[in-house]
Amino acid sequence: MTNTLVLDVDGTLVDTNYHHAIAWFRAFRRHGLTVPTWKLHRAIGMGGDKLVAEIAGQHVEDEHGDDVRAAWEAEFEPMLDEVRPFEGAHRLITTALEKDFAVVLASSGKRRHVDHYVKLLDVPDVASTSSDDVDESKPAPDLIATALDRVEGGRAVVVGDSVWDCEAARRAGLPCVALRTGGFAEADLLDHGASAVYDELDRLRADLSDLPFGPA
């Protein structure tokens, strides 16, 4: 049965995590709130529907949540043209396809952002998800389940860069391998369930056939 590679996008395939942290910082500042960027970075990879309460508390979510998210979108939009794929991202995907893996991009980003990343990665025929496809974002497992529904695969592994990817994979009952490309420490990723941590996409690509695939 075909193995499936469930790939996170932001911070895993494209270099966006620090752009997102700055955009969130500016979004909170629009509402008179100063949140340390290190705390924001630690929350990147979690869906925007959860981030405001996680970082600033439920009272801020209740009062300003939607406005902060709208401000984040406005702050991030001008940065979109600065985003670049990580070295080896295209090679990872094309090699997996050449090995007859099913590949799906499990992103909780905005659809137009995901479409932009797909163009950057030059993988127009690969299935993908966006925040429009689920009611609840990472670390909930919904996005992974939706991604798996889009491909005809069997055993699967999740590849991500954040502790939230690891948690979503755990809740979905799937193994996860992680990359340090998003800025999370190796120890944190392992503590949250990653079975292995890679510094580079090409190193992960070399181990594709040996990844810990589990029943989807």
N, C-alpha and C positions, 0 to 999 in steps of 0.2 A: 504494500500500500504506500502511496506517495507521502513523503515527509513534507511538512509544512513549516515554513519560516515566517513567523509573525513578527514583523519589524516595526518597532517604534520609529518615529521620524525625527521630531524635534530633539536635538541633543544627541541623537544616535546616528542619523544619516546626514543631517544638515546642522550647521553650527549656529544655533539660535538661543541657547539657554541664557547667555549673558545679555543678549538683546532683550529677551523677555523680562529678565530681572530689572533692567533699567526702565523698560516701558511700564512695568508695574509700579516701580518706585515713583515715577512721574505721575502715574494715574492716581496713586494715593495722595501725592502732594497737591493735586488739583482740588482735593477735598480737605486740605489742611492737616493731613496725616503724614507723619514721617515714619517710615518703616525701614529698618536697616536692610541694606541690600543683601547681606549675608543670609538673613532670614528669608528673604524673597527667593534667593537662589535655592535654598533648601526645599522650597515648596514647588519649584519648577518641575513639571512632569505631572503634577496634580492638575486636574481639570479646573478651569477658571470658575466653574460653578461652586467649587469647594474652597478655592484659594483664599478668598477674602476673609471668610470666617476662620480658617485655619491660621492666618497670619494676624488678623486684627481683632478677631472676636466676633461672636454672633451678633452683638449689638451693632457693629459696623456693617455687617452683612445686611441686617434688617433695615438699616437706615440708608446705606449708600451702595449696597452690593451691585445693583444693575448699573448705576452711574459710574462706579469704579471700573467695571468691566468694559463699559463703552469708552471710557477714557483710556484704558489699556489698549483697546483696539486702535484708537486714534493715534496713540503714541507709538505703537509698534508699526503701523502702516508705512511711515516714511523709512523705516529700517529694512523693509522687505528686500529692497534692491541690494542691500549690503550682505545678505545671507549667501553663504557658499556651502556646497556639499563638503563633507569631510573626505579627505583622501581615501580612496578605496571603496567609497559607497556604491558607485556604479559597478565596479568590479565584483563586489559582494553579491549584488542582485543578479547580475548576468551570469556569474559562475553558478549560483544556486539554480537558476533556470536551466542552464546547460546540463546540470546534474539531475534534471527532472524533478526538482523540488517544486512544490507549490509555494508561491511567495505572495504575501499580502502586507500592505502598509497599514498598521493599526495606529492611526493618528487621531488625537482628539482636538486637533487644530481646526480653525475655520476652513470651510471647503475651498475658498479661493486661495488660502495660504497653502493648503495641501496640493492643490492643482499647480501652484507656482513651484513647489518643491519637486513635484513629479517631473516638471519640465527641466528643472535644474539637474535632476538625477538622470534625465534622459531614459526614463522607463515608462513610456506612455501606455503600455499594455498591462501593467501590473495593477491588480485590484487594490483599492484603498478605502479607508473610512475617514470620517470627519466628525466633528461635534454634532453635526446635524443628524447623525445616525443613531444616537443613543440618548436615553433620558438621564443617565448617570455616568459621569466620567471616572477616570482613574483616581483612586486605587480600586474602584469597583471593577468587576471583571466584564462588564457589559460590552466594552469596546472589543475585547479579545473574542468574545463569543460572536459578535457581529462580523468581525474580520474573518473568523473561521467559516462562517456561513457563506462568504463570498468566494471561497475556493474549494475545489474538490480534493482535499487532502485527507490524510489519515492522522498519523502521529505528528505532534507539533512541538515546537519550542519557541518561546518568546525571547526576543532580543531587544534590550532597552538600555537606558543610561542612568535611570534614576531609581531611588528606592521605591517610588510609586509604581514603576513598571514591575519591579520584583513582587510587590504586594499584589498587584492586579493579577499577575501570573499565578501566584500562590492561590488566590481566591478562585481562579479559573481551573485549578488543579493541574497546572502545566509547569514544567521546568522553565527556568529563566537563565540566560547567560547575559552578562552585562558588559558595558564598555565604559571607560573612564572619560569618554569624550564630552559628557555633560558636566563634568566637574565634581562628581560625587566621589568620595574616597572609596578605595577598594574594600576596606574593612566594613564600611557602612553597607555597601552593596552585598557583601557576603553575609552580613548579619541579617539582612532582609530577605535572604533566600537565594541569591544568585549562586549557581553551581560553579561558575567560573567567571573571571573578570579579565577583560582584554584591554590593552592600551591602544590598539590600532585595529581598524576594520580588516586590513589585510591579514593580520594574524588570526583573526576569527575565521576569515575566509579559508585559510589553510586547514582549519580544523572542522570544516563544515560537516563532513561525513561522520565525525566523532562526537557531534553535539548530542546532548541528552534528550532526545525526543521522547515525549510522553503521549499517552492516548488523548486525542482531542475530544 
